[in-house]
Amino acid sequence: MSPPEIIFKHGRCCAAIFAKEIRRGDKKFLVRNVSFQKHYRDRNGEWQSTSTLDVNDIPKAVLVLSKAYDYLTSGDHRDEEKEGQ
């Protein structure tokens, strides 16, 4: 899997945006998806991830997902695509 294009973090919550090139006939375009996770340490001190939220995680999840939405809909990523061409 390729690395994320950008990651938004707040506390233990993060939203990562991944870009994937799709080809349909002679056309190719990028499709972006958002992956959400909350990170925590288990009993052994090892980092784990989950999509389960505590009540105090909800505002943080809303914040990172809102930032991801703003990024995807504002056109900020389009400047990066032009640089890569």
PyMOL commands that set and color helices and strands:
alter all, ss='L'
color gray80, all
select helices_A, chain A and resi 55-74+76-84
alter helices_A, ss='H'
color red, helices_A
select strands_A, chain A and resi 6-10+13-24+27-41+47-50
alter strands_A, ss='S'
color yellow, strands_A
deselect
rebuild
show_as cartoon
